[in-house]
Amino acid sequence: MLEEGVVFVNKLPDDLLILSYVKAMELELSAEFINLLKCEVNKRSLLCFIH
């Protein structure tokens, strides 16, 4: 399951990835999902765009 999510996250544009991460945090979604998004955010060096 996790590998499928990685493929999905890799295809998200930067702005949608950031929005998804922020919303997942707000909604307190699963830690695994948030971590998946956060890893991709870090990989793309986008952490500075998250408020």
Phi and psi in degrees as GROMACS dihedral restraints (atoms count N, CA, C in turn):
[ dihedral_restraints ]
;  ai    aj    ak    al  type     phi  dphi    fc
    3     4     5     6     1   -60.6    20    10
    4     5     6     7     1   -40.3    20    10
    6     7     8     9     1   -61.9    20    10
    7     8     9    10     1   -38.1    20    10
    9    10    11    12     1   -62.9    20    10
   10    11    12    13     1   -40.4    20    10
   12    13    14    15     1   -65.0    20    10
   13    14    15    16     1   -37.2    20    10
   15    16    17    18     1   -62.8    20    10
   16    17    18    19     1   -42.9    20    10
   18    19    20    21     1   -62.6    20    10
   19    20    21    22     1   -42.6    20    10
   21    22    23    24     1   -62.1    20    10
   22    23    24    25     1   -47.9    20    10
   24    25    26    27     1   -64.5    20    10
   25    26    27    28     1   -37.5    20    10
   27    28    29    30     1   -60.2    20    10
   28    29    30    31     1   -25.6    20    10
   30    31    32    33     1   -91.5    20    10
   31    32    33    34     1    -8.2    20    10
   33    34    35    36     1   -71.2    20    10
   34    35    36    37     1   137.5    20    10
   36    37    38    39     1   -66.5    20    10
   37    38    39    40     1   157.1    20    10
   39    40    41    42     1   -53.2    20    10
   40    41    42    43     1   -47.3    20    10
   42    43    44    45     1   -64.5    20    10
   43    44    45    46     1   -38.0    20    10
   45    46    47    48     1   -72.8    20    10
   46    47    48    49     1   -33.6    20    10
   48    49    50    51     1   -62.9    20    10
   49    50    51    52     1   -46.7    20    10
   51    52    53    54     1   -62.1    20    10
   52    53    54    55     1   -47.0    20    10
   54    55    56    57     1   -59.9    20    10
   55    56    57    58     1   -42.7    20    10
   57    58    59    60     1   -64.1    20    10
   58    59    60    61     1   -42.1    20    10
   60    61    62    63     1   -63.6    20    10
   61    62    63    64     1   -48.4    20    10
   63    64    65    66     1   -61.2    20    10
   64    65    66    67     1   -44.6    20    10
   66    67    68    69     1   -67.1    20    10
   67    68    69    70     1   -39.3    20    10
   69    70    71    72     1   -61.6    20    10
   70    71    72    73     1   -38.7    20    10
   72    73    74    75     1   -66.5    20    10
   73    74    75    76     1   -45.2    20    10
   75    76    77    78     1   -59.8    20    10
   76    77    78    79     1   -41.1    20    10
   78    79    80    81     1   -85.5    20    10
   79    80    81    82     1    -1.2    20    10
   81    82    83    84     1    52.3    20    10
   82    83    84    85     1    49.8    20    10
   84    85    86    87     1   -69.9    20    10
   85    86    87    88     1   179.8    20    10
   87    88    89    90     1   -58.5    20    10
   88    89    90    91     1   145.1    20    10
   90    91    92    93     1   -61.0    20    10
   91    92    93    94     1   -35.1    20    10
   93    94    95    96     1   -64.2    20    10
   94    95    96    97     1   -42.6    20    10
   96    97    98    99     1   -67.2    20    10
   97    98    99   100     1   -45.3    20    10
   99   100   101   102     1   -61.1    20    10
  100   101   102   103     1   -42.3    20    10
  102   103   104   105     1   -62.7    20    10
  103   104   105   106     1   -39.4    20    10
  105   106   107   108     1   -59.5    20    10
  106   107   108   109     1   -46.6    20    10
  108   109   110   111     1   -65.7    20    10
  109   110   111   112     1   -44.4    20    10
  111   112   113   114     1   -62.5    20    10
  112   113   114   115     1   -39.2    20    10
  114   115   116   117     1   -61.1    20    10
  115   116   117   118     1   -40.9    20    10
  117   118   119   120     1   -70.2    20    10
  118   119   120   121     1   -38.9    20    10
  120   121   122   123     1   -59.1    20    10
  121   122   123   124     1   -47.0    20    10
  123   124   125   126     1   -63.7    20    10
  124   125   126   127     1   -42.3    20    10
  126   127   128   129     1   -57.8    20    10
  127   128   129   130     1   -37.4    20    10
  129   130   131   132     1   -90.5    20    10
  130   131   132   133     1     2.6    20    10
  132   133   134   135     1    56.2    20    10
  133   134   135   136     1    48.4    20    10
  135   136   137   138     1  -108.0    20    10
  136   137   138   139     1     2.8    20    10
  138   139   140   141     1   -58.3    20    10
  139   140   141   142     1   -31.4    20    10
  141   142   143   144     1   -67.2    20    10
  142   143   144   145     1   -14.6    20    10
  144   145   146   147     1   -92.9    20    10
  145   146   147   148     1    -1.3    20    10
  147   148   149   150     1   -97.7    20    10
  148   149   150   151     1   126.9    20    10
